[in-house]
Amino acid sequence: MKETIYITGHKNPDSDSICSALAYAEYKNTNGDVNAIPVRLGEINRETKFILDYFGISEPILLETVRLSVEDLSFDKIAPIRPDISLRMALELMKKNNLNSLPIIDENELLAGIVTISDIMESYIEVWDNGILGKSGTSIDNIIDTLSAKSVLIPNTMKPFKGKICVLAMETKSMSEYIEENDIAICGDRKDVQKLAINKKISLMIVTGNAKVDEEIISLAKEKNITIISTPYDTFTTSRLITQSVPLSHVMTTDNIIAFNLDDLVDNVKEQMAQTRYRSYPVIDDDNNNKVVGLISRYHLISSMKKKVILVDHNERSQSVDGLEECEILEIIDHHRVADVFTGTPIYFRNEPVGSTSTIIASIMFENGRRPSKKMAGILAAAIISDTLLFRSPTSTNTDKIILERLARIADLDVEKFATEMFKAGTSLVGKTPQELLSQDFKTFTIDENKIGIAQVYTMDPDSLKDMKKDLIILMEERAKEHDYSIFILMLTDIFKEASEMIIVGHNKELVAKAFGKTLVSNSFYAPDVLSRKKQVVPPITNILTDIKEL
């Protein structure tokens, strides 16, 4: 079985984050020994949607956490059973599959109950009265299966088995006084006994020892709608086994059933199991009409394995997937500063000062003699164009240019034309809300003890946000207070004018203006030639915060 690896970019993903994950997953999967799944940690923005639609590629699946869930465990995958099967059949299934419980479903295939070995064993030990078959609604099929019997006579309209179980091993006079209408009679091959029982209008005759039943007896039973079956077991064994034909509905547990969903986190499952005494619990698939898919026990939790991930375009915990500390990081491929992601073992870490992670992904492919598919070459090229702002960003390098040229040839892409279309589609702010603008490309940075949030919006029409500025500042102040940001910045970046309007809130907001030699006016200032959050905004803020700390 192939090892599953999740390849993920950062939260609030941009085009580079999504495209590098998709391309690296394709690269890994061509090796054949892993199942690499590209994932996203948020909704894709308009620019990324344009890129994926342009090249005909589906967006990665949304991954909310890499914490282990029930679905990740090797729990017992078993088919649930119906409540009308016999105790004997249930016990055989448990022995065959090495289980101590079985989930039971109703006619709608929803969880109706659970039966354990203890439930069945207690039923064997319990002294049931001789009317148990009638009280439990035992079927003729259960009785035949339990006694390995064959049918001799099954009337079209069977009499109900509501009488008592009788073993006919007595004098006929005593027998005549003992047998009542609708009883279940266990007898041998004595014709006189069989005839007496039938004349007493029993409901079922069980003939032991595979004895042949006379045609006269069969004819007489047919007149009175009496069922006759023949079992190979002797009378003692038959009388001992017949109560095992009782249906599970008579002993199963139906109240206060604890079941777990496939998407329940293992930590929550452990907590619930610790508070209960059961050995096994049903597992339900919420996405499949609450279908019962198996059973989970404590030992399944002990043997659980960590999920495996590869991080692209980030190496900071606050930007990464929830539960990162619980999984195994295999690789990190990034072009940002080295941050605070920790690993338990040495890993492949590739960090280069280039304008895009997609440049690094493409380089890895070319270095290993691999050529990306036309579609993947296209999205890698698009991500480089996006992250470097078509080489207007100061993070751009000659390596980005060389790789883009090579990818564009493979994808048969007119770079200038495509870039214009992509930026136009991606920077449209029509219909955007303040909440969307602050979330579509947002990153958190920690500098010393200062928590800093920076959102960046690229646009070809920054004036379209003038009427929204007041609402943006109010929302930014709320989020800064809620998440304890000492600085919260919104960069409105004009790609073609190569400048950004810096809108800032937080108790250290004046320091940001000071770092750029500017003065805040209505919580903002204009910053010519500032395009890169990573290279042009974080460094000066880091410097001024460090200088103040030293003072």
Backbone hydrogen bonds, N-H to C=O, Kabsch-Sander energy under -0.5 kcal/mol:
donor,donor_aa,acceptor,acceptor_aa,energy
3,E,33,D,-1.0
5,I,35,N,-2.2
6,Y,308,K,-2.6
7,I,37,I,-2.5
8,T,6,Y,-0.6
8,T,310,I,-2.4
9,G,39,V,-0.7
11,K,319,Q,-2.6
18,I,14,D,-1.9
19,C,15,S,-2.9
20,S,16,D,-2.2
21,A,17,S,-1.2
22,L,18,I,-2.2
23,A,19,C,-2.5
24,Y,20,S,-2.3
25,A,21,A,-1.8
26,E,22,L,-1.8
27,Y,23,A,-2.2
28,K,24,Y,-2.6
29,N,25,A,-2.5
30,T,26,E,-1.4
31,N,28,K,-1.3
32,G,29,N,-1.1
35,N,3,E,-3.3
36,A,34,V,-0.7
37,I,5,I,-3.3
39,V,7,I,-2.6
40,R,61,I,-2.4
41,L,10,H,-0.6
49,K,45,N,-2.3
50,F,46,R,-2.2
51,I,47,E,-2.1
52,L,48,T,-2.7
53,D,49,K,-2.7
54,Y,50,F,-2.5
55,F,51,I,-1.9
56,G,52,L,-0.7
56,G,53,D,-0.5
57,I,52,L,-2.6
61,I,38,P,-1.0
63,L,40,R,-2.7
64,E,62,L,-0.5
66,V,322,D,-2.8
70,V,264,D,-2.1
71,E,262,L,-2.5
72,D,69,S,-1.5
73,L,70,V,-1.7
75,F,73,L,-1.3
76,D,295,L,-1.9
77,K,75,F,-0.7
78,I,76,D,-1.1
81,I,103,P,-2.1
85,I,82,R,-1.1
87,L,244,Q,-0.6
87,L,246,V,-1.6
88,R,244,Q,-2.1
90,A,86,S,-2.3
91,L,87,L,-2.4
92,E,88,R,-2.0
93,L,89,M,-2.2
94,M,90,A,-2.1
95,K,91,L,-2.3
96,K,92,E,-2.5
97,N,93,L,-2.1
98,N,94,M,-0.7
98,N,95,K,-0.5
99,L,94,M,-2.4
102,L,115,V,-2.2
104,I,113,G,-2.7
105,I,81,I,-2.6
106,D,110,L,-2.3
109,E,106,D,-2.0
112,A,104,I,-3.5
113,G,104,I,-1.7
114,I,253,T,-1.8
115,V,102,L,-2.2
117,I,100,N,-2.1
120,I,116,T,-1.8
121,M,117,I,-3.1
122,E,118,S,-2.6
123,S,119,D,-1.4
124,Y,120,I,-1.5
125,I,121,M,-2.2
126,E,122,E,-2.7
128,W,126,E,-1.3
132,I,129,D,-1.4
135,K,131,G,-2.0
136,S,132,I,-2.1
137,G,133,L,-0.7
138,T,133,L,-2.1
143,I,139,S,-1.8
144,I,140,I,-2.7
145,D,141,D,-2.6
146,T,142,N,-2.6
147,L,143,I,-2.2
148,S,145,D,-0.8
149,A,144,I,-2.4
150,K,230,S,-2.3
152,V,228,I,-2.7
153,L,228,I,-2.5
158,M,156,N,-0.6
159,K,225,N,-0.8
162,K,160,P,-1.7
163,G,182,N,-1.5
165,I,130,N,-2.0
166,C,164,K,-0.5
166,C,184,I,-3.4
168,L,166,C,-0.7
168,L,186,I,-2.8
169,A,167,V,-1.9
175,M,171,E,-2.7
176,S,172,T,-2.3
177,E,173,K,-1.2
178,Y,174,S,-1.3
179,I,175,M,-2.6
182,N,201,K,-2.6
183,D,180,E,-1.6
184,I,164,K,-3.0
185,A,183,D,-0.6
185,A,204,L,-3.0
186,I,166,C,-3.2
187,C,185,A,-0.5
187,C,206,I,-2.5
191,K,189,D,-0.5
194,Q,190,R,-2.1
195,K,191,K,-2.6
196,L,192,D,-2.0
197,A,193,V,-2.3
198,I,194,Q,-2.1
199,N,195,K,-2.3
200,K,196,L,-1.1
201,K,198,I,-2.0
202,I,197,A,-1.2
203,S,183,D,-2.5
204,L,183,D,-1.4
205,M,227,T,-2.8
206,I,185,A,-3.4
207,V,205,M,-0.6
207,V,229,I,-2.7
208,T,187,C,-2.6
208,T,206,I,-0.6
209,G,233,Y,-2.5
210,N,231,T,-2.8
211,A,208,T,-1.4
218,I,214,D,-2.0
219,S,215,E,-2.7
220,L,216,E,-2.3
221,A,217,I,-2.4
222,K,218,I,-2.3
223,E,219,S,-1.5
224,K,220,L,-1.0
225,N,222,K,-1.1
226,I,221,A,-2.5
227,T,203,S,-2.1
228,I,153,L,-2.3
229,I,205,M,-2.4
230,S,150,K,-2.7
231,T,207,V,-2.6
238,T,234,D,-2.5
239,S,235,T,-2.3
240,R,236,F,-1.7
241,L,237,T,-2.5
242,I,238,T,-2.2
244,Q,241,L,-2.5
245,S,242,I,-1.6
246,V,243,T,-1.3
248,L,85,I,-2.2
249,S,83,P,-2.3
250,H,247,P,-1.8
251,V,248,L,-1.9
252,M,248,L,-2.6
253,T,114,I,-2.9
259,A,257,I,-0.6
260,F,282,P,-2.6
262,L,284,I,-1.7
264,D,261,N,-1.6
266,V,68,L,-3.0
269,V,265,L,-2.0
270,K,266,V,-2.8
271,E,267,D,-1.7
272,Q,268,N,-2.0
273,M,269,V,-2.8
274,A,270,K,-2.1
275,Q,271,E,-0.6
275,Q,272,Q,-0.9
276,T,273,M,-1.5
281,Y,296,I,-2.1
283,V,294,G,-2.5
284,I,260,F,-3.1
285,D,291,K,-2.8
286,D,284,I,-0.8
288,N,285,D,-1.5
289,N,286,D,-0.7
290,N,285,D,-1.0
291,K,285,D,-1.0
291,K,288,N,-0.9
292,V,109,E,-0.6
293,V,283,V,-2.7
294,G,283,V,-1.0
295,L,76,D,-2.2
296,I,281,Y,-2.7
298,R,279,R,-0.6
300,H,297,S,-1.0
301,L,297,S,-0.7
301,L,298,R,-1.0
302,I,298,R,-1.4
303,S,299,Y,-1.5
304,S,301,L,-1.1
308,K,4,T,-0.5
309,V,328,E,-2.4
310,I,6,Y,-2.6
311,L,331,E,-2.4
312,V,8,T,-2.5
313,D,333,I,-2.3
319,Q,316,E,-1.3
320,S,316,E,-0.6
320,S,317,R,-1.3
322,D,64,E,-0.6
324,L,321,V,-1.3
326,E,323,G,-2.1
327,C,324,L,-1.4
328,E,307,K,-3.4
329,I,327,C,-0.6
330,L,309,V,-3.1
330,L,328,E,-0.6
331,E,309,V,-0.7
332,I,348,Y,-2.2
333,I,311,L,-2.6
334,D,350,R,-2.5
341,V,315,N,-1.1
342,F,340,D,-0.5
348,Y,330,L,-1.4
349,F,347,I,-0.8
350,R,332,I,-3.0
350,R,348,Y,-0.5
351,N,349,F,-0.5
352,E,334,D,-1.6
354,V,352,E,-2.2
359,T,356,S,-0.6
360,I,356,S,-0.9
361,I,357,T,-2.4
362,A,358,S,-2.4
363,S,359,T,-2.0
364,I,360,I,-2.5
365,M,361,I,-1.9
366,F,362,A,-2.5
367,E,363,S,-2.9
368,N,364,I,-1.3
369,G,366,F,-1.7
370,R,365,M,-3.1
377,A,373,S,-2.9
378,G,374,K,-1.7
379,I,375,K,-2.1
380,L,376,M,-2.3
381,A,377,A,-2.2
382,A,378,G,-2.3
383,A,379,I,-2.2
384,I,380,L,-2.0
385,I,381,A,-2.3
386,S,382,A,-2.5
387,D,383,A,-3.0
388,T,384,I,-2.1
389,L,385,I,-0.6
389,L,386,S,-0.7
390,L,385,I,-2.3
392,R,388,T,-1.1
392,R,389,L,-0.9
393,S,388,T,-2.7
396,S,393,S,-1.7
401,K,397,T,-1.5
402,I,398,N,-2.4
403,I,399,T,-2.6
404,L,400,D,-2.6
405,E,401,K,-2.2
406,R,402,I,-1.8
407,L,403,I,-2.6
408,A,404,L,-2.9
409,R,405,E,-1.6
410,I,406,R,-1.6
411,A,407,L,-2.7
412,D,408,A,-0.9
413,L,408,A,-2.3
415,V,413,L,-1.0
418,F,414,D,-2.8
419,A,415,V,-2.9
420,T,416,E,-2.0
421,E,417,K,-1.9
422,M,418,F,-2.9
423,F,419,A,-2.8
424,K,420,T,-1.9
425,A,421,E,-2.2
426,G,422,M,-2.8
427,T,423,F,-2.1
428,S,425,A,-0.5
432,K,429,L,-2.0
437,L,433,T,-2.3
438,L,434,P,-1.9
439,S,435,Q,-0.6
439,S,436,E,-0.8
440,Q,436,E,-2.0
442,F,439,S,-0.7
443,K,454,I,-2.1
445,F,452,I,-3.3
447,I,445,F,-0.6
447,I,450,N,-2.6
448,D,446,T,-0.6
450,N,447,I,-2.8
452,I,445,F,-3.4
452,I,450,N,-0.6
453,G,487,I,-2.4
454,I,443,K,-2.8
455,A,489,I,-3.1
456,Q,441,D,-2.1
457,V,491,M,-3.3
459,T,493,T,-2.6
464,S,461,D,-1.7
465,L,462,P,-1.7
466,K,463,D,-1.7
468,M,465,L,-1.1
469,K,465,L,-0.9
469,K,466,K,-0.9
472,L,468,M,-2.3
473,I,469,K,-2.4
474,I,470,K,-1.9
475,L,471,D,-2.3
476,M,472,L,-2.6
477,E,473,I,-2.3
478,E,474,I,-1.9
479,R,475,L,-2.3
480,A,476,M,-2.5
481,K,477,E,-2.0
482,E,478,E,-2.5
483,H,479,R,-2.6
484,D,480,A,-0.5
485,Y,480,A,-2.1
486,S,451,K,-2.0
486,S,484,D,-0.5
487,I,451,K,-1.1
488,F,505,V,-2.4
489,I,453,G,-2.9
490,L,503,I,-2.9
491,M,455,A,-3.1
491,M,489,I,-0.5
492,L,490,L,-0.7
492,L,501,E,-2.6
493,T,457,V,-2.7
493,T,491,M,-1.0
494,D,492,L,-0.6
494,D,499,A,-2.9
495,I,459,T,-0.9
495,I,493,T,-0.8
498,E,494,D,-1.1
499,A,494,D,-1.4
500,S,527,A,-2.0
501,E,492,L,-2.2
502,M,500,S,-0.6
502,M,525,F,-3.0
503,I,490,L,-2.6
503,I,501,E,-0.7
504,I,502,M,-0.5
504,I,523,N,-3.1
505,V,488,F,-2.2
508,N,486,S,-2.3
509,K,506,G,-1.8
511,L,508,N,-0.8
512,V,508,N,-0.9
512,V,509,K,-0.6
513,A,509,K,-1.3
514,K,510,E,-2.1
515,A,511,L,-2.3
516,F,512,V,-1.1
517,G,514,K,-1.4
518,K,513,A,-3.6
521,V,524,S,-2.6
524,S,521,V,-0.7
525,F,502,M,-1.4
527,A,500,S,-3.1
529,D,498,E,-2.0
530,V,527,A,-1.4
531,L,529,D,-0.8
533,R,531,L,-0.6
536,Q,532,S,-1.8
537,V,532,S,-0.7
537,V,533,R,-0.7
538,V,533,R,-2.3
541,I,537,V,-1.6
542,T,538,V,-2.7
543,N,539,P,-2.5
544,I,540,P,-2.2
545,L,541,I,-2.3
546,T,542,T,-2.2
547,D,543,N,-2.5
548,I,544,I,-2.1
549,K,545,L,-1.9
550,E,546,T,-2.1
551,L,547,D,-1.6
